[in-house]
């Protein structure tokens, strides 16, 4: 590309929903994804929820000839699920695990065990400095009416925005792909775009083809839970490709596509999410644009204020949970002390021939000890949650002050 000021970059993004032993027809879908990527020949591929490293290894072997460079990001108990495939050399990688990611006792959701994180990679695109394509997934929503995870997701969105601002300075172009688990109008996505200046490929695309309104979680997908989408008859758009030019380049989305149902020639789709595919036109300019604070939202201060308010709500809830767990631990400890005193009294009465109820004392002691350990663990967890929420609230307060002083 020496001397050529333009580059057309084809990007593929998919939430694979590939969980070993749990996902329906997982191996068949992974094979379909590999076949499609080989046939289409994208430049960059972002995949999320590839929880099985064996699936990643199979894809790497299958795609080795088309995508000679790849990386799998390891995190948490079962992994981050993030991986990237590239036609261009991957110069470096960086993984940052979110400080908050749900609750360990919410086993039915499982986000805490996934170690969800933001993954960045420097990609050596010809005729430019490294291109920085982060891939990531935020905490799922589960219930929009009573979204207990909103504060955590806002903390993640804030950390993601800070991550992009501080790691993209050496790059010419920044790409963000992934399942952000946020609707386009949600405060988290407005905060992310406003603070970083990232542009939405769906909103900017010259040509769009795919599901109506760009939705990526749609009711007619056989893997989706239909009841969760009842308020949204068309589906929801929670998977994104966002981008911006940092230095002497401009980026324009020429075409955006989503898959629409079953894979070609098959009776199943790739995943419960539709894939997002973008063709980006990257052009070199003569004058450097520089990295400035995001301007996609004219009321950025209002967005930060709204996000900070929600974080404060989460902070108060975490403080209440910490207090309840601490009180439970104290009560369990008192019960153990009372049992110890009663046991000593019973042992002292053995000389008088009174029987000692060993079984009932043992059962009650084990119960009290279990409650003490559980309550202590919850108290420690919520203490850390409080500290993380307090830290994010303070950062947002400082950012808000800076925005008000320098509008």
N, C-alpha and C positions, 0 to 999 in steps of 0.2 A: 504493500500500500504506500510505499515511499512516493511522495508527491501527490498522492490522491487524497483530497481533503474530506472524503465521505466514506462512511461505512454503514452497511445495513446489518443490524444485529437481530437475529431471531431468537426469542426467549420463550422457554416453555416452563410453566409452573403448575404443579399438581400436588394436592394433598392426597397421598396414596392410600391412607387407611389400611395399612398392611401390618396387621398384628398377628403374630404366629399363634396358631391354634384357635383364634377367635374370629378373625375376619373371614367372611364368606368367599370361597373360591380364590383365596389369596394368591396361590402360586400361579393360577391361570391368569389372574389380572396382572401380576408382575411380568409374566411372559408377554402379555399384550402391550404393556407399557414399553418394554424393551424393543419389541418389533416396531412400534410406532416411532420411537425415537430414532431407530436406525433408518427407517424409511424416510422420515421427514428431514433429518439432518439439521437440527437446530444448532445454534452457536453456544447457547447456555441453557442448562436444564436445572431447575430448582425442584427438589422433591422434599415433601414433609411426610411425617408419620410412616417412615420406613423403619419400623421398630426392630425388625429382624436384620442383623448384620449379614446373615446368609443371603437375604434378598438383595442387599446392596452388593455383595460379592458376586452373585449371579448376574446382576445388571452390569457390573463392571467388566466381567468377562465377555458378556454379550455385546457390550457397546465399546469395547476397547479400540476397535478399528475406527469408529466414528468419533468417539470422544476420548482421546488419549489421556486426558487429565481429569481426575475426579478426587473427591475427598468426602469422607464420612465423619460427622461430628459426634463424638461420644460425650454423654452427659447423663447424670442422674442414675436411677436404679436400672431402668430398662433402656436408657439412651435418649438422646434428643430427637431422634427420628429424622434429622436433617442431613441431606447430602446434596452435592452439586457435581454436575458433569459439564465439562467445557472442551471446546475445540482449541481454545487458547491456553497457554501455560498458566497454571495456578502458582503465583509467586509466593504467596504466604496466606495463612489462615489464622483466624482468631475466633474463639468461642467465649461468650459471656453468658453465664447462667443467671436468669432473673432472680432477684433477691426475694421476691414473693411469687408463689405459684400454687395457690390453693391450700387445702388443709389435708394433712396426712390421714385423718380419720374419715374423710369423705371417700371411702374406698370405691363406691359406685361410680365416681367420676375419675379418679386416678391421675389427675393432672400433676399432683405433687410428686408422684413417683416417676414421672416421665422426664423430669429435669429439663423442662422447656427452656430454650435459650435462644440467643441471637447469634448467628454464625456469619462471620464475614470472611471474604476471600479477596485477595488482590489478583486480578487477572491481567495478564500482559497482552493487551489488544494492540495490533500493529499501529504505528504512527501516533501513539498517544502514551501518556503516562498510564500507570495501572488503572484499570476499571475496577471499581469496588462494588461487588454484588453481594449484599447481605441477604440471607434467607432466614425466615423465622416463623414461629407460630406462637400466638398468645393464648392465654387461658380461655377455655370455652365459656360460653354464656350460660347454657343450660336452661335458664328461666329468665325471660326478658322482663316480666312483670315484677319479679322479686329477685333481682340480680345481686346475690350476695357476693359475687366475685368481681363486681365492678371496680372497687378500689384497687384490688390486685391487678386487674387488667390495665387500669390507668397508670399504676406504678410501672408496669411492664412497658406501656406505650411511652412513658416519659424516659425510662432507661434506654429504650430503643432509639428515641429521638436524640438523646445525648450521645449514644454510641455512634450514630451516623455522623453527627456533627464533629465528633472528635477523631473519627477514624477515616473520614473522607477527604481530609485536607491534601493528601498526596495523590489523589485520584483526579482524573479529568471528568469521569462520568460515574454516577452512583445509581445502582439499580437495587430495588427492594422487591423481592417476590415472596409470597407466602400466604398462608391462611391466618389472617389477623383477627378472626372471630369478632369483627366489628362491622356494623352497617356503615355505609358511606356518610350518613349524617350524625353518627355517634360522636360524642365529645372526644373519645380517644383517638379516632382517626383524624378529626379536625385538629387536635393537639399535635399529632405526629406530623401531619402535612404542614401545618402552620409554622411549627418550630424548625423544621428542616428545609422547607421549600420544595419538597417532593411533589411531583405532579402525577395525577392519576391517569394511567394509560387509557382507561375506558372513557373518561371525560374528554381526553385530548385526541383520541384516535380519529384520523380522517375517515377511515372505513371500519365498520364493525360488522361482525357476522357471528351469530350464536344465539344463546338463550336470551329471551326478552329482558331488557334492562340490565344485561350483563350478569344475571344471577348465576351463581356457581353452586348453590345448594337448592335443588329444585324438587318439587313433589313427585314428578314422574320418574325419578331415579329409584330403581328397585332396592337400593341399599339404604335410602334415607328413612328416618322415622316420620311417617306422614303426620302424626298428631302434633309434632313440634312445629310443623309448618302451616298449621291451620290458619293462623292470622295472616299468613303471607301466601296467597294463592299462586303467585308467580314464582315464589322462592325468595331467596335472599342473596345478596352479593357480599361475601366475606373474604374472598380470595382476590388478591391484588397484585398488579405489577406497577410499581411506582418508580419514578426516575427523576433525575435532574443532572444538568451539566454544571461542573464546578469551576472550571477554568476557561480556556479559550475554545470551548466546544458548545454546540447547541444540539439538543436532542428533540426529536419529534416522533410521535407514534404514527406511523403510516397505516398500520392495520392491527386490529385486535380481534381475536377469535376465541370462542369457547367451544368445547365439545358439547354435543347435544344428545345425550342419552347413550345408547349402546355403542360399543366400539365397532368399527367397520367389519361386517361379516360375522358378528357375534351377537349373543343374546344378553350380554351383560355390559355395563359401562366399566371404565377403568377404575372408578372409585365411587364413593358416595358424594364426592365433590366433582364438579366439572373442571376440566383442565383449562388454563388460561394461556393463550399464545399471542405474543406481540412481536411485530416487526418494527424496530426502532431505527430511524434515520439519524445517524450521528455525523455531524459536520463540523469541521474545524473553522474557527473564525480567526481573524487577525488580532483582535483585542481580547485580553483576558477579562472574563466576567467577574471572577472572584467569588468567594464563598460568603454570602451574606445571610442574615437571619431570614427565615422563611417569610414569604410575602403572599402565599396563596390564600391566607385568611386575613381580610382587612381588619378584623376585630380580634387579633391574636390575644390581646390583654384580656378580653372577655372570655375567650376559650380557656386560657390558663386559670382565670378566676373560677370558672365553672368546674374545671378539673380539680382544682385545689379544694373546692367545697366538697366534692364527692370523696376525695381522699380524707378530709376531716371527718366526714360521716363514718367512713371505714375505721378511722383511728379511734373514734369514740366507741364503736362496736367492739373493736379489739381490746380496748381497755376494760370494757364490761366483761368480756369473756375471760380476760386475764384475772380479774377480780373474782369471778365465780370459780374458776379453777383453783385459785389460791385458797379461797374459803373452803372448798371441798377438801383440799389437801390438809388444811389445818384441822378440820373436823375428823378426817380419817386418822390423823396423828393422835388426836385426843382420844379417839376410840381405842387405839392401840395401847395408849398409856393406861386407860381405864381397865382394859383387859389384863394388862400386866399387873396392876394393883389387885384386881380380883383374883388373878392366879396366885399371887403371893399369899393373899388371905386364905384361899382354898388350901394351899399347901400347908399353911400354918394350922389349919383345922384338921389335917389328916390324923393328928395324934388323937383327936376326939372321935375318930372312926367315921367321919363324914366322907362320902365318895367324891372324887374329883371328876367332873364331866370333861374328859379329855377331847372327845370328838367334837362337841359343840364349841369348845374353846378354840380348837384348831381351825375349824371351818370359819368361825367368826374372825379369827386372826388373819387367815389367808385372804378373806374378803376385804378386810380393812387395809391390809398391806397392798392388795391389788389396786384398790381405790386410791391409796396414797401415791403409788407409783404412776398411775394413769393421770391423776390430777396434777402431780408435779411436772410430768412431761408436758401436759397441756399448758400449764402456767409458763414454763420455759418457752414453749413455742409461741404463745401469744405475746410474751415479753419481747421476743425477737420481732414478731409482726409489728408490735407497737413502735419499736425503734426504727424499722424500715419505713413505716408510714410517716413517722415524725420526720425522718430524714428527707423523704420526698416532699413533704409539705413545706419544709424549710427551703428546699431548693426552688420549689415553685414560687414561694413568697419572694425570694431574692430575684428570680427571673421576672416576676410581675413588677417589682420595684424598678428593675432596669428598663422594662418596657414603658413604664409610666414616666420615667425620667428622660428617656431617649426614645420618643415615639417614632 
